Amino acid sequence: MISKNLFHIRRVIKKHHQWRSSCINLIASENLTSWAVREVLASDFGHRYAEGEPYHRFYNGAKFIDEVEALALNLAKKIFKAEHVNLKPVSGCQANLAVFYALTKPNDAVMALSISDGGHISYMDFGGAGIRNLKVLSLPFNPEEMNIDVDAAVKKIFEIKPKIVFLGGSVILFPQPIKEIKMAVKEVEGYVAYDGSHVLGLIAGGQFQDPLGEGADVLSSSTHKTFPGPQGGIICCRKDLAEKMDKAIFPGLVSNHHLHHIAGLTIALLEMEKFGVEYAKQTIKNAKALAENLYNYGFDVVCANKGFTESHQVLINVSKFGGGKPVANLLEKANIICNKNLLPGDKPKSAENPSGIRLGTPEITRLGMKEGEMEQIATFIKQTIIDREKPEVIAKKVKNFMRKFSTLKYCFQKEKKAYEYFSLY
């Protein structure tokens, strides 16, 4: 029975690999790690404990782990222009929660974008901010610009005097006005935090904005969206906040951090140091090209007045096709993977079937696709949603299309198949 179940699980996972290799993945929060990263993720590091800091551990046996983590910390400081870095959070959500525990007290007020305007659940009253018992108020937002309404936000900051204004988010098409917000927050003796989870790879490549350089006190993030590392979290901050942040993470929220993640992240940092600029540029070019082609086909792509996007994301209002849920489900039948998404003006209760879908270009860029391929992808989407061709027919076309994009670019090891199952026996 044990053997039967074991091989069943392997077969199911192999089927997943085979299927995803024949799909166009447009999930904005997903990416592919290189085989160099995958190799060290499977190392003995994943079995070990190393509480504390490199060379100052509470466990013996970590001398080689120390060497790798110290290298990762130095690389992250360099790439993100940070005075201090902590790599212990096991997710971006946990990194955000650590910011709240380090810089606030219960009942403090904080401000962030609402969910429908692009904010993440971790800084909502029903998420991490609520666990800290914080009062969460929404930042004013301009849906025409798809950005923070600076004048209204500054006015509200002076009224509320928030302890933290959390910028960044889950939907972020354009760089946000960090400098302007920081000027107001500084007057009320608060902090500016920036959730860079979605755009960390673009930040690393110098193609989006420099949150710490523009005035953010803390940059918190996951490490697996536009940044093509293993799933996990990172916090970068000013040196004077280092002790507070570190204590909030360990022993506050993390005991033993995931050391195989540190190993994989170190490789990903090295890859981004070498290939990050080129990769980030192409990721944004692809998003803009995909948006323009979809717009020309008649889709209601958000922010046409501003060139659609300056990030990896594309937002489309698909309410005239029944909403985000049926559209995303239909596209999946055509082997095109994306997610339904709230748009500005949507009510939280419409999360089950919001007005929009969100597309992203990190994974397809890593596979070597460029602007020409964005036209073909837009055509597949049009054929599925507007022309109502049979999704099974489109799926076959997509599968054939994907055969040309089976290996990873912008990394050290480029020969192995991107979606190959890593079999040891």
Buried (B, 14 or more C-beta within 10 A) or exposed (E): EEEEEEEEEEEEEEEEBEEBBBBBBBBBBBBBBBBBBBBBBEBEBBEBBBBBBBEEBBEEEBEEBBEBBBBBBEBBBEBBBBEBBBBBBBBBBBBBBBBBBBBBEEEBBBBBBBBBBBBBBBBBBEBBBBEBEBBBBBBBBBBEBBBBBBEEBBEBBEEBBBBBBBBBBBBBBBBBBBBBBBBBBBEBEBBBBBBBBBBBBBBBBBBBBBBBEBBBBBBBBBBBBBBBBBBBBBBBBBEEBBEBBBBBBBEBBBEBBBBBBBBBBBBBBBBBEEBBBBBBBBBBBBBBBBBBBBBEBEBBBBBEEBEBBBBBBBBBBBBEBEBBBBBBEBBBEBBBBBBBBBBBEBEEEBBEBBBBBBBBBBBBBBBBBEBEBBBBBBBBBBBBBEEEBEBEEBBBBBBEBBEEBBBBBBBBBBEBEBBBEEEEE
